[in-house]
């Protein structure tokens, strides 16, 4: 490999690393070489082999074509396995928690969420709402046969998964977030509750109303965040955490649950939803830069309704409250269990 390209490769790898990590330590770990041998490669005194270049590029998810200065229309994504069972669901929840836990420790981080649906972490602050959301995932999205034909009940959701959900909420409450919502963001949860109740898939009318109450409490938390410009504390919803919160309202664009994590020092990670709640992710510089520009453009086209714009904020949340109230009244007046 040309030495210039080799130096470019190492510069690209360094740019992808957490600042706390040492480039030579990472190279030594990937290539299973001594630090002295790695220093010689990093300086260009020793040429790296093709196999070594591939191993390093795979580790850092870098395209060698781009390093070589060739036009490249490809990007490397990391795939999260599709959920097909409760075990898969557990691993998905564990991996999501690990991602959130890492992010909250990074100084200057920001979590951008283009909310097609209410960010799921908010559901996880409320046990019945969390269990309902997980049940919808497993029955209606992934058609897990173990629960096919069974009515919803709290005991059906493994305690281990509910605990991971609770921990995700606790982590998200400590993460600086920028969320872009619109009037359709709450639609899916309202339709899910309405469908499951009318189909007799909930345990009772009382349980449906309890879920509605927790839905209302969740929106109250989000309203308080928008009012304060800070995240609600995980265990005491009457106080706030140190994490910042910005909420935007976009009148036109329907969001797609895109997530962009700003890791500080120019490092970005893009999480793209696919096949339900699954995500694929990339740190490809070209992709994340374009996504960052897109997210920032949508924020500029939106109205900031957190901390400021009291009239717009209240109108937005009143519309949501009215939808929840209408669903609650509909449940009170009907009874599919008779």
Phi, psi and omega per residue, in radians:
X1 nan 2.402 3.065
X2 -1.014 2.348 -3.056
X3 -1.037 -0.649 3.127
X4 -1.041 -0.772 3.110
X5 -1.124 -0.628 3.126
X6 -1.105 -0.785 3.117
X7 -1.122 -0.673 3.094
X8 -1.080 -0.746 3.137
X9 -1.021 -0.832 -3.118
X10 -1.173 -0.602 3.078
X11 -1.125 -0.696 3.123
X12 -1.149 -0.729 3.121
X13 -1.091 -0.787 3.133
X14 -1.031 -0.680 3.141
X15 -1.165 -0.386 -3.125
X16 -1.552 -0.278 -3.015
X17 -1.403 2.626 2.928
X18 -1.057 2.313 -3.117
X19 -0.968 -0.385 -3.135
X20 -1.298 -0.293 -3.094
X21 -1.611 2.549 3.092
X22 -1.602 2.320 3.137
X23 -1.036 -0.780 -3.093
X24 -1.144 -0.641 3.101
X25 -1.135 -0.716 3.125
X26 -1.130 -0.806 -3.137
X27 -1.086 -0.727 3.132
X28 -1.095 -0.674 -3.139
X29 -1.216 -0.751 -3.106
X30 -1.203 -0.776 -3.048
X31 -1.614 -0.122 -3.124
X32 0.970 0.881 3.137
X33 -2.159 2.882 3.066
X34 -1.231 2.797 3.130
X35 -1.115 -0.623 3.126
X36 -1.092 -0.773 3.107
X37 -1.099 -0.619 -3.141
X38 -1.245 -0.717 3.092
X39 -1.009 -0.722 -3.137
X40 -1.106 -0.663 3.123
X41 -1.231 -0.723 -3.132
X42 -1.121 -0.651 3.112
X43 -1.351 -0.281 -3.099
X44 1.583 0.089 3.125
X45 -1.233 -0.503 3.076
X46 -2.142 2.253 3.118
X47 -1.299 2.421 3.080
X48 -1.469 2.646 3.111
X49 -1.389 2.932 3.104
X50 -1.075 -0.739 3.137
X51 -1.077 -0.673 3.112
X52 -1.173 -0.721 3.119
X53 -1.068 -0.750 3.136
X54 -1.114 -0.777 -3.127
X55 -1.066 -0.757 3.139
X56 -1.185 -0.721 3.134
X57 -1.135 -0.683 3.110
X58 -1.139 -0.710 3.131
X59 -1.057 -0.815 -3.069
X60 -1.563 -0.016 -3.108
X61 0.940 0.940 3.137
X62 -1.992 2.465 3.079
X63 -1.471 2.164 3.099
X64 -1.174 -0.521 3.079
X65 -1.042 -0.728 -3.139
X66 -1.187 -0.687 3.096
X67 -1.054 -0.643 -3.126
X68 -1.389 0.003 3.094
X69 1.431 0.262 3.130
X70 -1.648 2.536 3.084
X71 -1.057 2.319 -3.090
X72 -2.401 2.120 3.124
X73 -1.747 0.204 3.132
X74 -1.832 2.755 3.057
X75 -2.472 2.565 -3.115
X76 -1.666 2.180 3.102
X77 -2.036 2.589 3.019
X78 -1.706 2.258 -3.069
X79 -1.654 2.380 2.972
X80 -1.636 2.233 -3.067
X81 -0.984 2.501 3.106
X82 -1.131 2.466 3.105
X83 -1.391 2.139 3.122
X84 -2.247 -0.093 -3.085
X85 -2.736 3.001 3.069
X86 -1.111 -0.600 3.089
X87 -1.108 -0.728 3.087
X88 -1.092 -0.713 3.130
X89 -1.080 -0.745 3.107
X90 -1.038 -0.823 -3.126
X91 -1.122 -0.672 3.097
X92 -1.079 -0.811 -3.129
X93 -1.129 -0.674 3.119
X94 -1.130 -0.772 -3.130
X95 -1.158 -0.707 3.094
X96 -1.069 -0.730 3.121
X97 -1.098 -0.764 3.134
X98 -1.055 -0.689 3.112
X99 -1.099 -0.797 3.132
X100 -1.128 -0.721 -3.123
X101 -1.110 -0.683 3.101
X102 -1.155 -0.758 -3.061
X103 -1.096 -0.727 -3.050
X104 -1.164 -0.336 -3.139
X105 -1.506 -0.178 -3.073
X106 -1.475 2.122 -3.138
X107 -1.148 2.325 3.083
X108 1.360 0.265 -3.125
X109 -1.276 2.780 2.987
X110 -2.566 2.420 -3.110
X111 -1.959 1.951 -3.134
X112 -1.715 2.273 -3.068
X113 -2.309 2.041 3.064
X114 -1.618 1.704 -2.832
X115 -1.472 1.610 2.930
X116 -1.197 -0.687 3.036
X117 -2.084 2.819 3.054
X118 -1.011 2.219 3.123
X119 -0.845 2.213 -2.937
X120 -1.091 -0.436 -3.098
X121 -1.047 -0.542 3.126
X122 -1.155 -0.633 3.099
X123 -1.044 -0.601 -2.991
X124 -1.261 -0.103 3.053
X125 -1.357 -0.206 -3.038
X126 -2.229 2.010 -2.980
X127 -0.944 -0.832 -3.103
X128 -1.203 -0.677 3.118
X129 -1.179 -0.685 3.095
X130 -1.096 -0.814 -3.132
X131 -1.107 -0.698 3.111
X132 -1.088 -0.798 -3.107
X133 -1.102 -0.738 3.124
X134 -1.142 -0.658 3.102
X135 -1.107 -0.751 3.114
X136 -1.058 -0.768 3.100
X137 -0.965 -0.909 -2.968
X138 -1.317 -0.551 -3.105
X139 -1.559 -0.904 -3.001
X140 -1.586 -0.520 -3.124
X141 -1.564 -0.800 -3.025
X142 -1.916 -0.093 3.010
X143 0.917 0.789 3.113
X144 -1.196 2.124 -2.971
X145 -1.175 -0.410 -3.107
X146 -1.039 -0.481 -3.135
X147 -1.939 0.110 -3.128
X148 -1.092 2.227 3.106
X149 1.450 -0.005 3.138
X150 -1.779 2.449 3.052
X151 -1.217 2.719 3.094
X152 -1.142 2.398 2.891
X153 -2.743 2.707 -3.057
X154 -1.032 -0.622 -3.067
X155 -1.168 -0.316 -3.103
X156 -1.248 -0.500 -3.080
X157 -1.519 2.119 -3.124
X158 -0.980 2.367 3.132
X159 -1.000 -0.594 -3.115
X160 -1.113 -0.624 3.133
X161 -1.317 -0.699 3.081
X162 -1.087 -0.618 3.105
X163 -1.183 -0.698 3.065
X164 -1.104 -0.656 3.090
X165 -1.077 -0.798 3.120
X166 -1.052 -0.725 -3.141
X167 -1.180 -0.594 3.072
X168 -1.092 -0.770 3.090
X169 -1.040 -0.781 -3.135
X170 -1.051 -0.703 3.131
X171 -1.210 -0.756 -3.100
X172 -1.137 -0.521 3.122
X173 -1.177 -0.211 3.139
X174 -1.902 0.200 -3.081
X175 -1.913 2.263 3.071
X176 -1.123 2.168 -3.019
X177 -2.281 2.526 2.954
X178 -2.136 2.050 -3.103
X179 -2.064 2.379 3.054
X180 -1.956 2.063 -3.123
X181 -1.978 2.903 2.876
X182 -2.528 -3.015 -3.039
X183 -1.201 -0.249 3.141
X184 -1.638 -0.072 -3.045
X185 -1.046 -0.627 -3.105
X186 -1.557 -0.103 -2.987
X187 -1.054 -0.756 -3.037
X188 -1.116 -0.720 -3.141
X189 -1.158 -0.708 3.107
X190 -1.080 -0.777 -3.133
X191 -1.180 -0.654 3.117
X192 -1.102 -0.806 3.117
X193 -1.085 -0.772 3.141
X194 -1.092 -0.794 -3.116
X195 -1.133 -0.858 -3.077
X196 -1.145 -0.573 3.089
X197 -1.235 -0.863 -3.097
X198 -1.131 -0.507 3.125
X199 -1.445 -0.008 -3.138
X200 1.226 0.444 -3.088
X201 -1.630 0.007 2.998
X202 -1.710 2.853 -3.072
X203 -1.191 -0.624 -3.059
X204 -2.913 2.939 3.027
X205 -1.068 -0.704 -3.111
X206 -1.062 -0.709 3.136
X207 -1.196 -0.662 3.081
X208 -1.050 -0.722 3.135
X209 -1.213 -0.606 3.086
X210 -1.118 -0.697 3.100
X211 -1.138 -0.690 3.071
X212 -1.057 -0.710 3.123
X213 -1.094 -0.700 3.123
X214 -1.253 -0.559 3.022
X215 -1.030 -0.827 3.130
X216 -1.089 -0.744 3.135
X217 -1.119 -0.657 3.096
X218 -1.077 -0.811 -3.134
X219 -1.152 -0.564 3.080
X220 -1.104 -0.720 3.083
X221 -1.045 -0.811 -3.101
X222 -1.147 -0.644 3.074
X223 -1.077 -0.782 3.141
X224 -1.069 -0.659 3.087
X225 -1.093 -0.778 -3.133
X226 -1.123 -0.619 3.132
X227 -1.203 -0.708 -3.045
X228 -1.536 -0.515 -3.023
X229 1.372 0.333 3.131
X230 -2.451 2.731 3.124
X231 -1.300 2.507 3.020
X232 -1.192 2.460 3.116
X233 -1.139 2.485 -3.036
X234 -1.087 -0.733 -3.037
X235 -1.743 -0.343 3.118
X236 -2.281 1.758 -3.030
X237 -1.311 0.005 3.103
X238 -1.602 -0.127 3.107
X239 -2.188 3.063 -3.039
X240 -2.112 2.659 3.071
X241 -1.514 -3.107 -3.139
X242 -1.446 -0.104 -3.071
X243 -1.359 2.423 3.136
X244 -1.441 2.739 -3.129
X245 -2.482 2.242 3.042
X246 -2.228 2.288 -3.121
X247 -2.131 2.260 3.114
X248 -2.034 2.603 3.046
X249 -2.021 2.122 3.136
X250 -1.867 2.088 -3.053
X251 -1.264 -0.494 -2.935
X252 -1.940 -0.944 -2.983
X253 -1.259 2.302 2.988
X254 -1.504 2.181 -3.058
X255 -1.268 3.017 -3.084
X256 -2.318 0.274 -3.111
X257 1.132 0.409 3.005
X258 -1.051 2.431 3.054
X259 -2.161 2.280 3.046
X260 -2.188 2.146 3.124
X261 -1.839 2.083 3.031
X262 -1.567 1.971 -3.044
X263 -1.639 0.124 -3.121
X264 1.427 2.817 3.124
X265 0.985 0.553 3.094
X266 1.381 0.070 -3.118
X267 -1.595 2.334 -3.103
X268 -2.323 2.649 3.037
X269 -2.376 2.349 -3.082
X270 -1.967 2.241 3.122
X271 -2.003 2.045 -3.048
X272 -1.881 2.096 -3.135
X273 -1.232 2.502 3.040
X274 -2.724 2.620 3.073
X275 0.851 1.089 3.128
X276 1.534 -2.233 -3.087
X277 -1.650 0.051 3.136
X278 -1.221 2.731 3.103
X279 -2.306 2.591 2.832
X280 -1.988 2.628 -3.037
X281 -2.342 2.704 3.103
X282 -2.632 2.673 2.977
X283 -2.053 0.262 3.128
X284 -0.910 2.128 -3.024
X285 -0.967 -0.750 -3.102
X286 -1.154 -0.774 -3.111
X287 -1.132 -0.889 -3.055
X288 -1.156 -0.564 3.099
X289 -1.152 -0.748 3.123
X290 -1.157 -0.684 3.113
X291 -1.156 -0.730 3.101
X292 -1.022 -0.789 3.133
X293 -1.095 -0.674 3.128
X294 -1.147 -0.810 -3.126
X295 -1.080 -0.775 3.141
X296 -1.126 -0.628 3.102
X297 -1.141 -0.714 3.125
X298 -1.168 -0.623 3.087
X299 -1.111 -0.689 3.122
X300 -1.147 -0.532 3.137
X301 -1.468 -0.056 -3.091
X302 -1.834 2.906 3.064
X303 -1.720 2.195 3.062
X304 -1.273 2.041 -3.096
X305 -2.001 0.125 3.030
X306 -1.689 2.420 3.055
X307 1.272 -0.646 3.120
X308 -2.166 -3.016 3.069
X309 0.950 0.965 -3.078
X310 -0.999 -0.732 -3.102
X311 -1.118 -0.832 3.141
X312 -1.142 -0.691 3.135
X313 -1.092 -0.825 -3.118
X314 -1.129 -0.702 3.102
X315 -1.048 -0.755 -3.110
X316 -1.109 -0.837 -3.092
X317 -1.283 -0.495 3.045
X318 -1.141 -0.689 3.098
X319 -1.069 -0.730 3.125
X320 -1.160 -0.788 3.134
X321 -1.038 -0.697 3.136
X322 -1.108 -0.665 3.111
X323 -1.141 -0.706 3.107
X324 -1.152 -0.736 3.127
X325 -1.089 -0.706 3.120
X326 -1.115 -0.705 3.107
X327 -1.158 -0.726 -3.140
X328 -1.083 -0.741 3.127
X329 -1.166 -0.655 3.105
X330 -1.091 -0.738 3.126
X331 -1.124 -0.720 -3.126
X332 -1.090 -0.598 -3.039
X333 -1.545 -0.171 -3.110
X334 -2.156 2.824 3.133
X335 -2.659 1.635 3.137
X336 -1.274 -0.080 -3.076
X337 -1.582 -0.067 -3.128
X338 -1.346 nan nan
